Amino acid sequence: MPTLTSTLRTAAAVLALALTMTPLTAAAQSTMKLASATINDVQHEWQKVFAAELGARVGDAMTVEIFPASQLGAIPRMAEGVLLGTIEAFTTPTAFMTNIDPRFQAFDVPGLFAGPDDVRAAIHDPDYREHLETLFLDSGLRVIGAIYNSPTVVLTREPAPHLADLEGLKIRTFASPLQMEPMAALGAIPVPLALSEIVPQLQSGGLDGMLAGMPILTAFKYYDVAGYVTDLKFAEIVSVTVVNEDWFQAQSEDVRAAIIEAGRVAETAVFPWGVENVARTNAIWVENGGEILELSKDERLAMVERFEAVTAAVLADQPEVLAEYERLAELVAKGGSN
């Protein structure tokens, strides 16, 4: 059975052939649409810094247009768009790309990153960054940005300071099995949903909570519909910006080099902004009447044991994901906060 990636790549090839037969090719190649589901967060900040850095390098040879807050569609549609080439670039947490390529799951393994320094030690390592850029070329995507986002927290309509409070709750998760399965291990019911669908579901009672980063929760004012956040301290969100590889190769050599350079400059420039933004958004949450809860030490240890068992089972069946995880874990051990 054809995979989503293979089907979309076939469609992309047909689209690319059609474009070469029209006089619009040059115009299409001079425009770069940058899409994301979020706004006023580190993803949006990376896009703005990237656009400025690229403009400084190529001038009017490339026009960058930024479309935050799902202006170009829901997350699955934007992922499909970058595969097809109808959207040149898409910035998103890695967890939303796992249906495109399962190796994106490596970033979601519970316990891999204990904090932002662990993320930086891995994704900003020069050798790993070279590897990451071309890791997904066989899926038609090139990584041009790797970004520390924020810790993963659980938003709930009712306080959930204990693991037992999560049992039976319908929790929106990222699409990654390595986030869905851990939630199931805690007794929650994982429900993958697009960001645009969450508020109505929370308001109607069709959803009890969601996994997210605090910057997203404050940017979209989730404190108006659910006031409790539990920081489980089990994962850090990593975002990537991926571009359509056929589109990338259609650019001049100078423009290609400028895109790569601008992406790397932007990701290191916004790292401290992202770390500071987590603190800012935590404060905003409390200022607007929200509460931030934490598990006790004993409950957190119990959670880690459950997550380790789930993670081992998932990775055992996916050797490519396991290999990528082990590579990241080695970098964290060498240079992170552990």
N, C-alpha and C positions, 0 to 999 in steps of 0.2 A: 504494500500500500504506500503511495507517495506520502512523504512527510510534508508538514507545513512549509518547511524551508525549501525543499526541492520543488514543490508546486509554485511557490512564490518566485523562486529564482527562474523558473521557466517563463513565468509571466513577465518577469523583469527583463529577460533576454528579448522577448517579443517587443516589449515597450522600447527597449534601447534601440532595436532595429528600426522601429517606426520613427524614432526621433532622428536617426541618422538620415532619414529620407525627407526631412522637412527643413525649412530655413530657420526654424526656431532653436536649433541645436546650440548655437553659440550663446544665445540669450540664456538658455537653460543652464549651461555650464558656468555662467557668470553669477548665478544666484545660489545662495546656500540658505535654505530654510532650516532653522534650529527649533525643534519642537520639544516640549516637555509637558507633563501633567501638572506641574507645580508652579508657584510664583513666589517671589520674595524670599527664596531660600538659597542654599548654597548651589543648587543646580542652576537656578536663574542667574546667580552671581557669576558662576563659571561662564555661562553663555555671554554675559555682558563683557567680561574681561577678555574672553576669547575673541569676540567680535572686534574689540578695540585693538588687540594685539595683531590680529590678522590684517585689519585695515592699515595698521602702521607698516606692515611688511609688503602688502600687495597693492595698496591704494584702491583705485576703482576697478581693478581687474576682477574683484569679487565683491558682490553685495551680500551682506549677511542680514537676514531677516529673522527676528526672534519671535517665537509664538509660544508663550507660556500658558499655564492654566488650561491645558487640553483644548486650545483653540483649533487644533488640527484633528481633533477627534479623541476618542477614548484611548487608553493605553494600548489595547490590542490592535487598534486601527493604526496608531502611530508606529508600532513595531512592524506591522505589515507594510506601512508606507515606506519605511526606510529600506526594507528588503526589496520592494518593488522599484524604489528610486523616485517615487512621487514626493517623498520627503527626503531631503539630502542627509539630515542628521537628527538624531533623537537622543535626548539625555534622560536617563531613567535609572532607578535602582536595579542592580543586576538580577534581583529576584523576578522582575517582570520580563526577563529575556530567557528564562529557562525553557520555555516551550520552543524557542528558536534553536537554542543549543544548550544541552544539559550541563555543559562545563561551567556555565554561569553559576550553577549551584554551589560551586566551591567556596564562593564568598559568603554564603549563607550558613555555613556549618556552625551550629551553636558552640560557643566557647572559643572559636578561632581567634577573634579579636576581643581583647579585654578593654580596649579604649582607643582613642584616636592615634596615639603613638604607634600602636600595633599596626593599624591600617597604613600609616605613613611608611613604616618600616618595610611593608610588603609592596604596596602599589607604587611607591616612589623609588624603589630600588632600581638602579639603571638597567641591570640585566633583565629583571622581571618586567620592567616597563617595555623594553624592546620585545620581549616574548608576548606580553599581553596585547600589544598593538596588532599583531598579526594572528593571534590565537584563533579568531573566528572567521578567517578569510574563506574557509571552506563552506561557511554559511553565507558568504557574500557581504560580510560586515568587517569594518576596520575600526578599532578603538582609537579615538583621538583625544579622549579625556578620561582620567580615572580620578574620582573625587571622594574624599571622606564626606559622608553625609551627616549621620547622627546615630545615637543609640536607638535600638528598637524598643519601643515601649508598648504597653497594652492600654488602650482607652476603653473604659467601660461606663455604662450608664449608672451603675451602682458600684460602691466601693468594693475593691477586690484585693485586700491586703494579704490574703492567704490563698494557697494553691486550691483549696477546696472551693473557694469562691468562683473559680473559673470553670468548674465542672458543669457541663450542660449548656454553657453559654455559646451562642452563635457568634464567632469571632471572625471578622474579615481578615484574611491573611494575604500575603503575597502569593503568587502562583507557584513558587518554589516548593517542591516536596520537603526540602529541608527547613521550611518554616511551617508548612501545613502539618507534617507528621509530628513535630514536637508539640504543637498545640493540641493535637489529638491525644498525645501521650499524657497531657495534663487534664484530659477529660473534656476539653472544649470541643466545639464543632467548627472546624475550619471552613470558611466560606470565601472563596476567591471572588472578589468583585472589583469593578472599575471604580476609581476614585469618585467619579461623578454620581455613582449610585448609592454611596454610603449614607449621606445625610438623610435622604428620604427613608431609607431602611432603618436608621437609628430612630428617627422620629416616629415611625409607624410601629416600632417594636419588632420588625422583621430581622433586626440585627441587634446584638447586645453589646458589641464592641468591635475594636479593630486593632491590628498591629500597624504601627506607623512610627515615624520619627516626630519628636515634639515640634520641629519647625513646620511640618505640614499641618499639625493640629492647630497651631496658633495662626498660621497664615490663612487658613480657611475657617477660623473661629469655631472650632469644634466645641469649645467650652460652652457654647450656647445650647448644645444638644446633649452633651455628656460631659460631666465634670470631673471624672476620676481617671487618673493615669497611674498605672503600676509599672515601675521600672524593674523588670525582671533581671536586668544586667546579664543578658545571655548572648547578645549579638550587636554588631555595629553595621549600619547600612552603608554599603559602597555603591556609588552611582557611576555609571559610565556614559560617555557620549560615543555613539557608534555612527559611522557614515556608511552609505552605500558604496561598496568597493568599485563597482563599475563607474559610478559617477566620479569617484576619487581618481581613478586611473584616466578618466577623460580630461582631467585638468593638466595644465602645463607642469613641467618638472618644478619650476620655481614656486608655483602655487601649491603643489603637493607638499613641498618642503616647508613652506610657510604655514600650512595647516597643521602639520605635525609639530612644528616649533611653537606655534601659538597655543596649541592645546596643552603642551607640557608646561609652558610658562604659566598659563592660566590655572592649571591644577595645583601647582605649588604655591601660586600667589593667593589662592582662595582657601588653602588649608587652614591658616589661622583664623580667617573670617568664619569658616564653618565651625571651628571649635568654639569660638566666642559666640556664635549664633545659637548654639545649643544652650549656653548659659542665659543668653538674652531671652530666648523663647520659654525656657523654664520659668523665668521671672514673670514674663507676660502671662503665662498660664495661671500662676498664683494670683497675680494682680487682678485677673478677671474672674476670680472666684473658684478656680479649679484647684484640685488637690493632687499632689504627687506622693504616691505611696511606695513602700519597698517591702520585700519579703524579709522575714527574719533570717538569720544565718542558717539555722537548721533547715528551714523550708527551701532556702536557695540551694543547699547541698542536696536535698532530696530531688529538686528540680534538675540539677546537673546530672544526677545519676540516671534519671529517666531519659534525659536528652542524649546522653552518651550511648545508651542502648539503642535508641532510635537511629541516631546518626550512624552507628556502626552497621546497622542493618541496611540502611539506604545506600551507604557507600560501598558495601560489599558487592552489590549488584551493578555498580557503575565504576569500573576501574579507571576510566578517563577522568571522572570527577574526583575520585580518590587521589589520583596522581597530582592533579592540580591543587587540591587541598593540601597535600603533603608538602608541595613546593612552597605554598604560602605559609604554612605552619613553620617550616624551617626558617624562613625569613623573619617571621615574628619572634621566634626563639633567639635569633641572632641580634635583633635590633629593636624589639618592641618593649612594652612595659612589663612583660612577664618576668 
